[in-house]
Amino acid sequence: MVQKKIKFMNSDLILEPVDRENWIECAELEVEPDQAGHLASNLKTIAESAFEPHYQLRAIKAENKIVGMLAYCPEVDEPIQGLYWLFRIMIDKAYQSRGYGKRAIKLAVEEMWKKGAIQIRTMCRPDNQIAQACYSSLGFSKAGTLDDGDMVFELAKPIIQTSP
């Protein structure tokens, strides 16, 4: 049986599952040397996903090329109904500063809402000013600190009110 690829699109940007056709390209993506300490390698995240079936990995495509990778999952360690984590977002150094990261996060948030998320959390190192500014600009607010020192940001699903 051939599995159909589900694509989430935002103009020229597409999220598609990381699979046997694109995982090597995702693993070979790189950030600038001074950014390397901010996140684990894509290869590590891909390997972990083999043992964590709830992980959802997405290749970020723009200009008909894979320009980044992101990953998210529902909370399973301490089940909190509707809580999802966006735990990886990276754009290859050759494609940074083009708005791809922000647009990819918007698509991932849309995908998580559709899967039942009511709250989304993410995290970054305290010295990662770029990530903090990006999350804040997308409506995430600071929500605390993890044991390893990472700052937590969260976004609640908007409540749509209808008129009586």
C-alpha positions, 0 to 999 in steps of 0.5 A: 500500500502506498502512503499518501503524503499529507502536505500543509502549504503556505504559498511557496512553503510546504511541510511534508513527512520525513520519510525514506525518500527525504530523510538523508537530505534532512539529516544533511541540513546544517546551521551556522557553527555558532548556532550548533549549540542551540539544538540537537542534530536532525539525524538524532531527531530522526533516529529518536523518531524510530523509537518514539512513534508519536513524533511527527517529523516534517521536511520544510520545502521551499523553492522546490528544495528541502530547506529545513526540518521541524518536529512536534508531538503530543505530550505523552510522559505526563498526559495533559489533554491537548498539549503538544510540543514543537521540539525542533525547528531548524532552517539550513544555513543557506536558507536562513533570514527568508522567513521560512522558519516563521512560516513553517511554525505557522503551518505546524501550529495549524497542523497541530490544531487540526490534530486536537491540540489546545495548547502548544509549547516549545522551548529554546536556550536562554541565549537564543534571542532569534528564537525568542523573538520569533516565538513572541512574534507568533503569539507564544508567551514565556511560560517558565524554564525546564530543568536543563535551563531551556525557556518554555514558550506556549500558545493557546488555541484561540477560542472562536466565539459565535454570536447568539 
